[in-house]
Amino acid sequence: MYLGAPLPHDAIVIRGRPDLNLVLNGGVAGDDATVAALINIVPRLLAGAPGVRLMTELAVPAWQNPGRG
Protein backbone atom coordinates (compact mmCIF):
# COMPACT_ATOMS: atom_id res chain seq x y z
CA MET A 1 0.00 0.00 0.00
CA TYR A 2 1.18 3.51 -0.64
CA LEU A 3 -0.06 7.08 -0.17
CA GLY A 4 -2.59 8.00 -2.83
CA ALA A 5 -3.27 4.44 -4.02
CA PRO A 6 -6.37 4.55 -6.27
CA LEU A 7 -8.17 1.58 -4.63
CA PRO A 8 -6.34 0.76 -1.40
CA HIS A 9 -7.03 -2.73 -0.08
CA ASP A 10 -5.49 -5.77 1.54
CA ALA A 11 -6.17 -9.15 -0.01
CA ILE A 12 -5.87 -12.68 1.33
CA VAL A 13 -6.03 -15.73 -0.93
CA ILE A 14 -6.27 -19.20 0.61
CA ARG A 15 -6.10 -22.15 -1.75
CA GLY A 16 -8.14 -25.09 -0.57
CA ARG A 17 -11.59 -26.61 -0.73
CA PRO A 18 -13.16 -24.18 -1.21
CA ASP A 19 -10.73 -21.46 -2.24
CA LEU A 20 -11.12 -18.25 -0.23
CA ASN A 21 -10.49 -14.80 -1.68
CA LEU A 22 -10.85 -12.01 0.86
CA VAL A 23 -10.55 -8.30 0.08
CA LEU A 24 -10.45 -5.70 2.85
CA ASN A 25 -11.45 -2.45 1.16
CA GLY A 26 -9.37 0.43 2.48
CA GLY A 27 -6.83 -2.04 3.88
CA VAL A 28 -5.61 -2.47 7.43
CA ALA A 29 -3.45 0.39 8.65
CA GLY A 30 0.02 -0.88 9.49
CA ASP A 31 0.24 1.31 12.58
CA ASP A 32 -2.95 -0.19 14.05
CA ALA A 33 -1.79 -3.73 13.29
CA THR A 34 1.61 -3.08 14.91
CA VAL A 35 0.05 -1.70 18.09
CA ALA A 36 -2.35 -4.65 18.27
CA ALA A 37 0.51 -7.12 17.91
CA LEU A 38 2.49 -5.39 20.67
CA ILE A 39 -0.46 -5.33 23.06
CA ASN A 40 -1.26 -9.00 22.40
CA ILE A 41 2.30 -10.12 23.16
CA VAL A 42 2.54 -8.37 26.59
CA PRO A 43 1.10 -11.29 28.64
CA ARG A 44 3.58 -13.69 27.03
CA LEU A 45 6.47 -11.34 27.76
CA LEU A 46 5.47 -11.03 31.40
CA ALA A 47 5.19 -14.82 31.73
CA GLY A 48 8.55 -15.45 30.07
CA ALA A 49 11.93 -15.98 31.67
CA PRO A 50 14.09 -12.88 32.17
CA GLY A 51 16.68 -11.99 29.56
CA VAL A 52 16.81 -11.30 25.86
CA ARG A 53 14.39 -13.49 23.92
CA LEU A 54 13.65 -14.17 20.28
CA MET A 55 10.10 -13.85 18.98
CA THR A 56 10.31 -17.54 18.05
CA GLU A 57 10.69 -18.39 21.76
CA LEU A 58 7.35 -16.80 22.69
CA ALA A 59 3.94 -18.39 22.32
CA VAL A 60 1.97 -17.16 19.32
CA PRO A 61 -0.48 -14.44 20.41
CA ALA A 62 -4.15 -15.32 20.08
CA TRP A 63 -7.26 -13.29 20.82
CA GLN A 64 -9.19 -14.41 23.87
CA ASN A 65 -12.75 -13.26 24.49
CA PRO A 66 -12.69 -11.47 27.85
CA GLY A 67 -16.47 -11.99 28.14
CA ARG A 68 -16.12 -15.76 28.39
CA GLY A 69 -15.23 -17.18 31.79
N, CA, C and O atoms as a Tripos MOL2 file, in Angstrom:
@<TRIPOS>MOLECULE
protein
  276   275    69     0     0
PROTEIN
NO_CHARGES

@<TRIPOS>ATOM
      1 N           0.8400   -1.1540    0.0000 N.3       1 MET1
      2 CA          0.0000    0.0000    0.0000 C.3       1 MET1
      3 C           0.8970    1.2320    0.0000 C.2       1 MET1
      4 O           2.0060    1.2100    0.5340 O.2       1 MET1
      5 N           0.4100    2.2790   -0.5920 N.am      2 TYR2
      6 CA          1.1780    3.5140   -0.6440 C.3       2 TYR2
      7 C           0.2270    4.7040   -0.6140 C.2       2 TYR2
      8 O          -0.9620    4.5630   -0.9020 O.2       2 TYR2
      9 N           0.7500    5.8660   -0.2680 N.am      3 LEU3
     10 CA         -0.0560    7.0750   -0.1660 C.3       3 LEU3
     11 C          -0.6390    7.4230   -1.5310 C.2       3 LEU3
     12 O           0.0910    7.5080   -2.5190 O.2       3 LEU3
     13 N          -1.9300    7.6200   -1.5830 N.am      4 GLY4
     14 CA         -2.5940    7.9980   -2.8300 C.3       4 GLY4
     15 C          -2.9470    6.8250   -3.7290 C.2       4 GLY4
     16 O          -3.2630    7.0250   -4.9010 O.2       4 GLY4
     17 N          -2.9010    5.6060   -3.2070 N.am      5 ALA5
     18 CA         -3.2720    4.4400   -4.0190 C.3       5 ALA5
     19 C          -4.7160    4.6090   -4.4880 C.2       5 ALA5
     20 O          -5.5650    5.0180   -3.6960 O.2       5 ALA5
     21 N          -5.0200    4.3060   -5.7560 N.am      6 PRO6
     22 CA         -6.3660    4.5470   -6.2750 C.3       6 PRO6
     23 C          -7.4630    3.7050   -5.6060 C.2       6 PRO6
     24 O          -8.5560    4.2190   -5.3700 O.2       6 PRO6
     25 N          -7.2110    2.4650   -5.3030 N.am      7 LEU7
     26 CA         -8.1730    1.5840   -4.6320 C.3       7 LEU7
     27 C          -7.4480    0.7960   -3.5420 C.2       7 LEU7
     28 O          -7.1940   -0.3970   -3.7050 O.2       7 LEU7
     29 N          -7.1140    1.4570   -2.4300 N.am      8 PRO8
     30 CA         -6.3420    0.7560   -1.3990 C.3       8 PRO8
     31 C          -7.1190   -0.4240   -0.8180 C.2       8 PRO8
     32 O          -8.3140   -0.3280   -0.5410 O.2       8 PRO8
     33 N          -6.4150   -1.5290   -0.6440 N.am      9 HIS9
     34 CA         -7.0300   -2.7310   -0.0770 C.3       9 HIS9
     35 C          -5.9480   -3.7000    0.3680 C.2       9 HIS9
     36 O          -4.7950   -3.6020   -0.0530 O.2       9 HIS9
     37 N          -6.3260   -4.6130    1.2040 N.am     10 ASP10
     38 CA         -5.4930   -5.7650    1.5350 C.3      10 ASP10
     39 C          -6.2500   -6.9790    1.0250 C.2      10 ASP10
     40 O          -7.4790   -7.0200    1.0870 O.2      10 ASP10
     41 N          -5.5300   -7.9570    0.5270 N.am     11 ALA11
     42 CA         -6.1720   -9.1510   -0.0100 C.3      11 ALA11
     43 C          -5.5170  -10.3990    0.5790 C.2      11 ALA11
     44 O          -4.3070  -10.4430    0.8030 O.2      11 ALA11
     45 N          -6.3410  -11.3980    0.8180 N.am     12 ILE12
     46 CA         -5.8720  -12.6840    1.3250 C.3      12 ILE12
     47 C          -6.4430  -13.7620    0.4170 C.2      12 ILE12
     48 O          -7.6510  -13.8060    0.1800 O.2      12 ILE12
     49 N          -5.5840  -14.6220   -0.0860 N.am     13 VAL13
     50 CA         -6.0270  -15.7340   -0.9310 C.3      13 VAL13
     51 C          -5.5870  -17.0290   -0.2570 C.2      13 VAL13
     52 O          -4.4040  -17.2330    0.0120 O.2      13 VAL13
     53 N          -6.5540  -17.8940    0.0090 N.am     14 ILE14
     54 CA         -6.2680  -19.2010    0.6080 C.3      14 ILE14
     55 C          -6.7130  -20.2660   -0.3820 C.2      14 ILE14
     56 O          -7.8880  -20.3440   -0.7410 O.2      14 ILE14
     57 N          -5.7770  -21.0710   -0.8110 N.am     15 ARG15
     58 CA         -6.0950  -22.1490   -1.7470 C.3      15 ARG15
     59 C          -6.5070  -23.3820   -0.9650 C.2      15 ARG15
     60 O          -5.7780  -23.8310   -0.0810 O.2      15 ARG15
     61 N          -7.6470  -23.9220   -1.2790 N.am     16 GLY16
     62 CA         -8.1360  -25.0940   -0.5680 C.3      16 GLY16
     63 C          -9.4790  -25.5110   -1.1320 C.2      16 GLY16
     64 O          -9.8030  -25.2120   -2.2810 O.2      16 GLY16
     65 N         -10.2470  -26.1930   -0.3260 N.am     17 ARG17
     66 CA        -11.5930  -26.6110   -0.7260 C.3      17 ARG17
     67 C         -12.5870  -26.0740    0.2570 C.2      17 ARG17
     68 O         -12.7650  -26.6800    1.3140 O.2      17 ARG17
     69 N         -13.2250  -25.0110   -0.0100 N.am     18 PRO18
     70 CA        -13.1620  -24.1840   -1.2100 C.3      18 PRO18
     71 C         -12.0420  -23.1480   -1.1010 C.2      18 PRO18
     72 O         -11.5300  -22.8810   -0.0130 O.2      18 PRO18
     73 N         -11.6710  -22.5700   -2.2460 N.am     19 ASP19
     74 CA        -10.7250  -21.4550   -2.2400 C.3      19 ASP19
     75 C         -11.3930  -20.2590   -1.5730 C.2      19 ASP19
     76 O         -12.6000  -20.0590   -1.7110 O.2      19 ASP19
     77 N         -10.6070  -19.4640   -0.8500 N.am     20 LEU20
     78 CA        -11.1210  -18.2510   -0.2300 C.3      20 LEU20
     79 C         -10.3490  -17.0560   -0.7700 C.2      20 LEU20
     80 O          -9.1180  -17.0560   -0.7940 O.2      20 LEU20
     81 N         -11.0830  -16.0420   -1.2010 N.am     21 ASN21
     82 CA        -10.4880  -14.7980   -1.6830 C.3      21 ASN21
     83 C         -11.1150  -13.6630   -0.8900 C.2      21 ASN21
     84 O         -12.2850  -13.3320   -1.0870 O.2      21 ASN21
     85 N         -10.3440  -13.0740   -0.0030 N.am     22 LEU22
     86 CA        -10.8490  -12.0110    0.8620 C.3      22 LEU22
     87 C         -10.2240  -10.6870    0.4600 C.2      22 LEU22
     88 O          -9.0170  -10.6130    0.2270 O.2      22 LEU22
     89 N         -11.0360   -9.6390    0.3780 N.am     23 VAL23
     90 CA        -10.5500   -8.3020    0.0780 C.3      23 VAL23
     91 C         -11.0460   -7.3670    1.1710 C.2      23 VAL23
     92 O         -12.2470   -7.2800    1.4280 O.2      23 VAL23
     93 N         -10.1150   -6.6700    1.8120 N.am     24 LEU24
     94 CA        -10.4520   -5.6980    2.8470 C.3      24 LEU24
     95 C         -10.3200   -4.3120    2.2210 C.2      24 LEU24
     96 O          -9.2230   -3.7630    2.1220 O.2      24 LEU24
     97 N         -11.4590   -3.7560    1.8010 N.am     25 ASN25
     98 CA        -11.4450   -2.4490    1.1610 C.3      25 ASN25
     99 C         -10.9010   -1.4060    2.1200 C.2      25 ASN25
    100 O         -11.2990   -1.3640    3.2840 O.2      25 ASN25
    101 N         -10.0130   -0.5810    1.6500 N.am     26 GLY26
    102 CA         -9.3680    0.4300    2.4850 C.3      26 GLY26
    103 C          -8.1240   -0.0950    3.1740 C.2      26 GLY26
    104 O          -7.2840    0.6870    3.6200 O.2      26 GLY26
    105 N          -7.9950   -1.4210    3.2670 N.am     27 GLY27
    106 CA         -6.8290   -2.0350    3.8780 C.3      27 GLY27
    107 C          -6.8100   -1.9110    5.3880 C.2      27 GLY27
    108 O          -7.6720   -1.2650    5.9840 O.2      27 GLY27
    109 N          -5.8260   -2.5330    5.9920 N.am     28 VAL28
    110 CA         -5.6090   -2.4720    7.4340 C.3      28 VAL28
    111 C          -4.3870   -1.5930    7.6550 C.2      28 VAL28
    112 O          -3.3020   -1.8860    7.1520 O.2      28 VAL28
    113 N          -4.5660   -0.5220    8.4040 N.am     29 ALA29
    114 CA         -3.4540    0.3900    8.6510 C.3      29 ALA29
    115 C          -2.3310   -0.3310    9.3810 C.2      29 ALA29
    116 O          -2.5710   -0.9890   10.3940 O.2      29 ALA29
    117 N          -1.1290   -0.2160    8.8860 N.am     30 GLY30
    118 CA          0.0170   -0.8840    9.4860 C.3      30 GLY30
    119 C           0.2570   -0.4530   10.9230 C.2      30 GLY30
    120 O           0.6430   -1.2700   11.7590 O.2      30 GLY30
    121 N           0.0320    0.8280   11.2190 N.am     31 ASP31
    122 CA          0.2400    1.3090   12.5820 C.3      31 ASP31
    123 C          -0.7020    0.6080   13.5500 C.2      31 ASP31
    124 O          -0.2790    0.1790   14.6240 O.2      31 ASP31
    125 N          -1.9830    0.4860   13.1810 N.am     32 ASP32
    126 CA         -2.9540   -0.1930   14.0460 C.3      32 ASP32
    127 C          -2.5770   -1.6530   14.2580 C.2      32 ASP32
    128 O          -2.6700   -2.1660   15.3740 O.2      32 ASP32
    129 N          -2.1530   -2.3200   13.1930 N.am     33 ALA33
    130 CA         -1.7880   -3.7320   13.2940 C.3      33 ALA33
    131 C          -0.5500   -3.9130   14.1740 C.2      33 ALA33
    132 O          -0.4670   -4.8830   14.9280 O.2      33 ALA33
    133 N           0.4050   -2.9960   14.0880 N.am     34 THR34
    134 CA          1.6120   -3.0750   14.9130 C.3      34 THR34
    135 C           1.2700   -2.9100   16.3860 C.2      34 THR34
    136 O           1.7490   -3.6730   17.2250 O.2      34 THR34
    137 N           0.4480   -1.9230   16.7030 N.am     35 VAL35
    138 CA          0.0510   -1.6960   18.0920 C.3      35 VAL35
    139 C          -0.7030   -2.9070   18.6310 C.2      35 VAL35
    140 O          -0.4700   -3.3280   19.7640 O.2      35 VAL35
    141 N          -1.6040   -3.4690   17.8280 N.am     36 ALA36
    142 CA         -2.3550   -4.6460   18.2660 C.3      36 ALA36
    143 C          -1.4190   -5.8110   18.5550 C.2      36 ALA36
    144 O          -1.5940   -6.5100   19.5540 O.2      36 ALA36
    145 N          -0.4390   -6.0280   17.7050 N.am     37 ALA37
    146 CA          0.5110   -7.1220   17.9140 C.3      37 ALA37
    147 C           1.3110   -6.9080   19.2010 C.2      37 ALA37
    148 O           1.5350   -7.8530   19.9560 O.2      37 ALA37
    149 N           1.7360   -5.6790   19.4490 N.am     38 LEU38
    150 CA          2.4930   -5.3880   20.6730 C.3      38 LEU38
    151 C           1.6560   -5.6080   21.9240 C.2      38 LEU38
    152 O           2.1350   -6.1850   22.9000 O.2      38 LEU38
    153 N           0.4040   -5.1510   21.9000 N.am     39 ILE39
    154 CA         -0.4640   -5.3290   23.0630 C.3      39 ILE39
    155 C          -0.7360   -6.8090   23.3110 C.2      39 ILE39
    156 O          -0.7540   -7.2510   24.4600 O.2      39 ILE39
    157 N          -0.9450   -7.5750   22.2490 N.am     40 ASN40
    158 CA         -1.2560   -8.9960   22.4050 C.3      40 ASN40
    159 C          -0.0800   -9.8240   22.9030 C.2      40 ASN40
    160 O          -0.2820  -10.9080   23.4510 O.2      40 ASN40
    161 N           1.1420   -9.3360   22.7250 N.am     41 ILE41
    162 CA          2.3030  -10.1190   23.1590 C.3      41 ILE41
    163 C           2.6760   -9.8330   24.6170 C.2      41 ILE41
    164 O           3.4400  -10.6010   25.2030 O.2      41 ILE41
    165 N           2.1630   -8.7540   25.2210 N.am     42 VAL42
    166 CA          2.5370   -8.3690   26.5890 C.3      42 VAL42
    167 C           2.3710   -9.5020   27.6000 C.2      42 VAL42
    168 O           3.3030   -9.7550   28.3630 O.2      42 VAL42
    169 N           1.2180  -10.2060   27.6450 N.am     43 PRO43
    170 CA          1.0970  -11.2880   28.6390 C.3      43 PRO43
    171 C           2.1570  -12.3750   28.4680 C.2      43 PRO43
    172 O           2.6040  -12.9520   29.4600 O.2      43 PRO43
    173 N           2.5620  -12.6610   27.2570 N.am     44 ARG44
    174 CA          3.5840  -13.6930   27.0330 C.3      44 ARG44
    175 C           4.9540  -13.1980   27.4730 C.2      44 ARG44
    176 O           5.7690  -13.9740   27.9710 O.2      44 ARG44
    177 N           5.2080  -11.8940   27.2860 N.am     45 LEU45
    178 CA          6.4730  -11.3370   27.7590 C.3      45 LEU45
    179 C           6.5540  -11.3840   29.2740 C.2      45 LEU45
    180 O           7.5910  -11.7460   29.8310 O.2      45 LEU45
    181 N           5.4750  -11.0240   29.9400 N.am     46 LEU46
    182 CA          5.4650  -11.0280   31.4000 C.3      46 LEU46
    183 C           5.6070  -12.4310   31.9710 C.2      46 LEU46
    184 O           6.1660  -12.6010   33.0540 O.2      46 LEU46
    185 N           5.1100  -13.4370   31.2620 N.am     47 ALA47
    186 CA          5.1890  -14.8180   31.7310 C.3      47 ALA47
    187 C           6.5190  -15.4790   31.3790 C.2      47 ALA47
    188 O           6.8230  -16.5600   31.8820 O.2      47 ALA47
    189 N           7.3100  -14.8450   30.5250 N.am     48 GLY48
    190 CA          8.5550  -15.4460   30.0680 C.3      48 GLY48
    191 C           9.6930  -15.2980   31.0640 C.2      48 GLY48
    192 O           9.6210  -14.5130   32.0110 O.2      48 GLY48
    193 N          10.7340  -16.0640   30.8290 N.am     49 ALA49
    194 CA         11.9310  -15.9820   31.6670 C.3      49 ALA49
    195 C          12.6560  -14.6660   31.3880 C.2      49 ALA49
    196 O          12.5810  -14.1440   30.2760 O.2      49 ALA49
    197 N          13.3600  -14.1210   32.3930 N.am     50 PRO50
    198 CA         14.0930  -12.8800   32.1680 C.3      50 PRO50
    199 C          15.2070  -13.0660   31.1440 C.2      50 PRO50
    200 O          15.6940  -14.1760   30.9260 O.2      50 PRO50
    201 N          15.5940  -11.9690   30.5280 N.am     51 GLY51
    202 CA         16.6810  -11.9890   29.5610 C.3      51 GLY51
    203 C          16.1920  -11.6500   28.1630 C.2      51 GLY51
    204 O          15.0010  -11.4450   27.9270 O.2      51 GLY51
    205 N          17.1300  -11.5990   27.2610 N.am     52 VAL52
    206 CA         16.8130  -11.2950   25.8640 C.3      52 VAL52
    207 C          16.1990  -12.5370   25.2270 C.2      52 VAL52
    208 O          16.7380  -13.6360   25.3590 O.2      52 VAL52
    209 N          15.0890  -12.3670   24.5460 N.am     53 ARG53
    210 CA         14.3910  -13.4910   23.9230 C.3      53 ARG53
    211 C          14.1470  -13.2180   22.4500 C.2      53 ARG53
    212 O          14.0530  -12.0640   22.0310 O.2      53 ARG53
    213 N          14.0470  -14.2600   21.6840 N.am     54 LEU54
    214 CA         13.6530  -14.1680   20.2790 C.3      54 LEU54
    215 C          12.1420  -14.3130   20.1800 C.2      54 LEU54
    216 O          11.5260  -14.9720   21.0180 O.2      54 LEU54
    217 N          11.5480  -13.7110   19.1760 N.am     55 MET55
    218 CA         10.1040  -13.8520   18.9780 C.3      55 MET55
    219 C           9.7190  -15.3240   18.8190 C.2      55 MET55
    220 O           8.6220  -15.7260   19.2080 O.2      55 MET55
    221 N          10.6070  -16.1170   18.2570 N.am     56 THR56
    222 CA         10.3120  -17.5370   18.0530 C.3      56 THR56
    223 C          10.2510  -18.3190   19.3630 C.2      56 THR56
    224 O           9.7720  -19.4520   19.3820 O.2      56 THR56
    225 N          10.7290  -17.7300   20.4540 N.am     57 GLU57
    226 CA         10.6890  -18.3890   21.7580 C.3      57 GLU57
    227 C           9.3990  -18.0960   22.5200 C.2      57 GLU57
    228 O           9.1480  -18.7040   23.5600 O.2      57 GLU57
    229 N           8.5830  -17.1780   22.0210 N.am     58 LEU58
    230 CA          7.3450  -16.8040   22.6850 C.3      58 LEU58
    231 C           6.1660  -17.5220   22.0550 C.2      58 LEU58
    232 O           6.1800  -17.8350   20.8640 O.2      58 LEU58
    233 N           5.1540  -17.7780   22.8540 N.am     59 ALA59
    234 CA          3.9380  -18.3950   22.3190 C.3      59 ALA59
    235 C           3.2770  -17.4400   21.3350 C.2      59 ALA59
    236 O           3.3420  -16.2230   21.5060 O.2      59 ALA59
    237 N           2.6520  -17.9810   20.3250 N.am     60 VAL60
    238 CA          1.9730  -17.1600   19.3210 C.3      60 VAL60
    239 C           0.7720  -16.4720   19.9690 C.2      60 VAL60
    240 O          -0.0510  -17.1330   20.6020 O.2      60 VAL60
    241 N           0.6650  -15.1400   19.8160 N.am     61 PRO61
    242 CA         -0.4830  -14.4420   20.4080 C.3      61 PRO61
    243 C          -1.7910  -14.8870   19.7720 C.2      61 PRO61
    244 O          -1.8500  -15.1560   18.5720 O.2      61 PRO61
    245 N          -2.8180  -14.9590   20.5710 N.am     62 ALA62
    246 CA         -4.1520  -15.3170   20.0810 C.3      62 ALA62
    247 C          -5.1790  -14.5100   20.8540 C.2      62 ALA62
    248 O          -5.0240  -14.2910   22.0550 O.2      62 ALA62
    249 N          -6.2130  -14.0720   20.1800 N.am     63 TRP63
    250 CA         -7.2610  -13.2900   20.8240 C.3      63 TRP63
    251 C          -8.0630  -14.1910   21.7310 C.2      63 TRP63
    252 O          -8.4050  -15.3170   21.3700 O.2      63 TRP63
    253 N          -8.3610  -13.6810   22.9220 N.am     64 GLN64
    254 CA         -9.1920  -14.4130   23.8720 C.3      64 GLN64
    255 C         -10.3580  -13.5140   24.2410 C.2      64 GLN64
    256 O         -10.1570  -12.3460   24.5760 O.2      64 GLN64
    257 N         -11.5440  -14.0290   24.1840 N.am     65 ASN65
    258 CA        -12.7470  -13.2610   24.4930 C.3      65 ASN65
    259 C         -12.8240  -13.0100   25.9940 C.2      65 ASN65
    260 O         -13.0270  -13.9450   26.7690 O.2      65 ASN65
    261 N         -12.6610  -11.7370   26.4140 N.am     66 PRO66
    262 CA        -12.6910  -11.4690   27.8500 C.3      66 PRO66
    263 C         -14.0790  -11.6870   28.4590 C.2      66 PRO66
    264 O         -14.1990  -11.7790   29.6810 O.2      66 PRO66
    265 N         -15.1210  -11.7720   27.6410 N.am     67 GLY67
    266 CA        -16.4730  -11.9880   28.1450 C.3      67 GLY67
    267 C         -16.7710  -13.4340   28.4860 C.2      67 GLY67
    268 O         -17.7920  -13.7260   29.1090 O.2      67 GLY67
    269 N         -15.9030  -14.3340   28.0920 N.am     68 ARG68
    270 CA        -16.1190  -15.7620   28.3910 C.3      68 ARG68
    271 C         -15.2950  -16.1450   29.5950 C.2      68 ARG68
    272 O         -14.1030  -15.8480   29.6610 O.2      68 ARG68
    273 N         -15.9280  -16.8050   30.5520 N.am     69 GLY69
    274 CA        -15.2350  -17.1840   31.7920 C.3      69 GLY69
    275 C         -14.4460  -18.3910   31.6030 C.2      69 GLY69
    276 O         -13.7950  -18.8560   32.5390 O.2      69 GLY69
@<TRIPOS>BOND
     1     1     2 1
     2     2     3 1
     3     3     4 2
     4     3     5 am
     5     5     6 1
     6     6     7 1
     7     7     8 2
     8     7     9 am
     9     9    10 1
    10    10    11 1
    11    11    12 2
    12    11    13 am
    13    13    14 1
    14    14    15 1
    15    15    16 2
    16    15    17 am
    17    17    18 1
    18    18    19 1
    19    19    20 2
    20    19    21 am
    21    21    22 1
    22    22    23 1
    23    23    24 2
    24    23    25 am
    25    25    26 1
    26    26    27 1
    27    27    28 2
    28    27    29 am
    29    29    30 1
    30    30    31 1
    31    31    32 2
    32    31    33 am
    33    33    34 1
    34    34    35 1
    35    35    36 2
    36    35    37 am
    37    37    38 1
    38    38    39 1
    39    39    40 2
    40    39    41 am
    41    41    42 1
    42    42    43 1
    43    43    44 2
    44    43    45 am
    45    45    46 1
    46    46    47 1
    47    47    48 2
    48    47    49 am
    49    49    50 1
    50    50    51 1
    51    51    52 2
    52    51    53 am
    53    53    54 1
    54    54    55 1
    55    55    56 2
    56    55    57 am
    57    57    58 1
    58    58    59 1
    59    59    60 2
    60    59    61 am
    61    61    62 1
    62    62    63 1
    63    63    64 2
    64    63    65 am
    65    65    66 1
    66    66    67 1
    67    67    68 2
    68    67    69 am
    69    69    70 1
    70    70    71 1
    71    71    72 2
    72    71    73 am
    73    73    74 1
    74    74    75 1
    75    75    76 2
    76    75    77 am
    77    77    78 1
    78    78    79 1
    79    79    80 2
    80    79    81 am
    81    81    82 1
    82    82    83 1
    83    83    84 2
    84    83    85 am
    85    85    86 1
    86    86    87 1
    87    87    88 2
    88    87    89 am
    89    89    90 1
    90    90    91 1
    91    91    92 2
    92    91    93 am
    93    93    94 1
    94    94    95 1
    95    95    96 2
    96    95    97 am
    97    97    98 1
    98    98    99 1
    99    99   100 2
   100    99   101 am
   101   101   102 1
   102   102   103 1
   103   103   104 2
   104   103   105 am
   105   105   106 1
   106   106   107 1
   107   107   108 2
   108   107   109 am
   109   109   110 1
   110   110   111 1
   111   111   112 2
   112   111   113 am
   113   113   114 1
   114   114   115 1
   115   115   116 2
   116   115   117 am
   117   117   118 1
   118   118   119 1
   119   119   120 2
   120   119   121 am
   121   121   122 1
   122   122   123 1
   123   123   124 2
   124   123   125 am
   125   125   126 1
   126   126   127 1
   127   127   128 2
   128   127   129 am
   129   129   130 1
   130   130   131 1
   131   131   132 2
   132   131   133 am
   133   133   134 1
   134   134   135 1
   135   135   136 2
   136   135   137 am
   137   137   138 1
   138   138   139 1
   139   139   140 2
   140   139   141 am
   141   141   142 1
   142   142   143 1
   143   143   144 2
   144   143   145 am
   145   145   146 1
   146   146   147 1
   147   147   148 2
   148   147   149 am
   149   149   150 1
   150   150   151 1
   151   151   152 2
   152   151   153 am
   153   153   154 1
   154   154   155 1
   155   155   156 2
   156   155   157 am
   157   157   158 1
   158   158   159 1
   159   159   160 2
   160   159   161 am
   161   161   162 1
   162   162   163 1
   163   163   164 2
   164   163   165 am
   165   165   166 1
   166   166   167 1
   167   167   168 2
   168   167   169 am
   169   169   170 1
   170   170   171 1
   171   171   172 2
   172   171   173 am
   173   173   174 1
   174   174   175 1
   175   175   176 2
   176   175   177 am
   177   177   178 1
   178   178   179 1
   179   179   180 2
   180   179   181 am
   181   181   182 1
   182   182   183 1
   183   183   184 2
   184   183   185 am
   185   185   186 1
   186   186   187 1
   187   187   188 2
   188   187   189 am
   189   189   190 1
   190   190   191 1
   191   191   192 2
   192   191   193 am
   193   193   194 1
   194   194   195 1
   195   195   196 2
   196   195   197 am
   197   197   198 1
   198   198   199 1
   199   199   200 2
   200   199   201 am
   201   201   202 1
   202   202   203 1
   203   203   204 2
   204   203   205 am
   205   205   206 1
   206   206   207 1
   207   207   208 2
   208   207   209 am
   209   209   210 1
   210   210   211 1
   211   211   212 2
   212   211   213 am
   213   213   214 1
   214   214   215 1
   215   215   216 2
   216   215   217 am
   217   217   218 1
   218   218   219 1
   219   219   220 2
   220   219   221 am
   221   221   222 1
   222   222   223 1
   223   223   224 2
   224   223   225 am
   225   225   226 1
   226   226   227 1
   227   227   228 2
   228   227   229 am
   229   229   230 1
   230   230   231 1
   231   231   232 2
   232   231   233 am
   233   233   234 1
   234   234   235 1
   235   235   236 2
   236   235   237 am
   237   237   238 1
   238   238   239 1
   239   239   240 2
   240   239   241 am
   241   241   242 1
   242   242   243 1
   243   243   244 2
   244   243   245 am
   245   245   246 1
   246   246   247 1
   247   247   248 2
   248   247   249 am
   249   249   250 1
   250   250   251 1
   251   251   252 2
   252   251   253 am
   253   253   254 1
   254   254   255 1
   255   255   256 2
   256   255   257 am
   257   257   258 1
   258   258   259 1
   259   259   260 2
   260   259   261 am
   261   261   262 1
   262   262   263 1
   263   263   264 2
   264   263   265 am
   265   265   266 1
   266   266   267 1
   267   267   268 2
   268   267   269 am
   269   269   270 1
   270   270   271 1
   271   271   272 2
   272   271   273 am
   273   273   274 1
   274   274   275 1
   275   275   276 2
@<TRIPOS>SUBSTRUCTURE
     1 MET1         2 RESIDUE 1 A MET
     2 TYR2         6 RESIDUE 1 A TYR
     3 LEU3        10 RESIDUE 1 A LEU
     4 GLY4        14 RESIDUE 1 A GLY
     5 ALA5        18 RESIDUE 1 A ALA
     6 PRO6        22 RESIDUE 1 A PRO
     7 LEU7        26 RESIDUE 1 A LEU
     8 PRO8        30 RESIDUE 1 A PRO
     9 HIS9        34 RESIDUE 1 A HIS
    10 ASP10       38 RESIDUE 1 A ASP
    11 ALA11       42 RESIDUE 1 A ALA
    12 ILE12       46 RESIDUE 1 A ILE
    13 VAL13       50 RESIDUE 1 A VAL
    14 ILE14       54 RESIDUE 1 A ILE
    15 ARG15       58 RESIDUE 1 A ARG
    16 GLY16       62 RESIDUE 1 A GLY
    17 ARG17       66 RESIDUE 1 A ARG
    18 PRO18       70 RESIDUE 1 A PRO
    19 ASP19       74 RESIDUE 1 A ASP
    20 LEU20       78 RESIDUE 1 A LEU
    21 ASN21       82 RESIDUE 1 A ASN
    22 LEU22       86 RESIDUE 1 A LEU
    23 VAL23       90 RESIDUE 1 A VAL
    24 LEU24       94 RESIDUE 1 A LEU
    25 ASN25       98 RESIDUE 1 A ASN
    26 GLY26      102 RESIDUE 1 A GLY
    27 GLY27      106 RESIDUE 1 A GLY
    28 VAL28      110 RESIDUE 1 A VAL
    29 ALA29      114 RESIDUE 1 A ALA
    30 GLY30      118 RESIDUE 1 A GLY
    31 ASP31      122 RESIDUE 1 A ASP
    32 ASP32      126 RESIDUE 1 A ASP
    33 ALA33      130 RESIDUE 1 A ALA
    34 THR34      134 RESIDUE 1 A THR
    35 VAL35      138 RESIDUE 1 A VAL
    36 ALA36      142 RESIDUE 1 A ALA
    37 ALA37      146 RESIDUE 1 A ALA
    38 LEU38      150 RESIDUE 1 A LEU
    39 ILE39      154 RESIDUE 1 A ILE
    40 ASN40      158 RESIDUE 1 A ASN
    41 ILE41      162 RESIDUE 1 A ILE
    42 VAL42      166 RESIDUE 1 A VAL
    43 PRO43      170 RESIDUE 1 A PRO
    44 ARG44      174 RESIDUE 1 A ARG
    45 LEU45      178 RESIDUE 1 A LEU
    46 LEU46      182 RESIDUE 1 A LEU
    47 ALA47      186 RESIDUE 1 A ALA
    48 GLY48      190 RESIDUE 1 A GLY
    49 ALA49      194 RESIDUE 1 A ALA
    50 PRO50      198 RESIDUE 1 A PRO
    51 GLY51      202 RESIDUE 1 A GLY
    52 VAL52      206 RESIDUE 1 A VAL
    53 ARG53      210 RESIDUE 1 A ARG
    54 LEU54      214 RESIDUE 1 A LEU
    55 MET55      218 RESIDUE 1 A MET
    56 THR56      222 RESIDUE 1 A THR
    57 GLU57      226 RESIDUE 1 A GLU
    58 LEU58      230 RESIDUE 1 A LEU
    59 ALA59      234 RESIDUE 1 A ALA
    60 VAL60      238 RESIDUE 1 A VAL
    61 PRO61      242 RESIDUE 1 A PRO
    62 ALA62      246 RESIDUE 1 A ALA
    63 TRP63      250 RESIDUE 1 A TRP
    64 GLN64      254 RESIDUE 1 A GLN
    65 ASN65      258 RESIDUE 1 A ASN
    66 PRO66      262 RESIDUE 1 A PRO
    67 GLY67      266 RESIDUE 1 A GLY
    68 ARG68      270 RESIDUE 1 A ARG
    69 GLY69      274 RESIDUE 1 A GLY
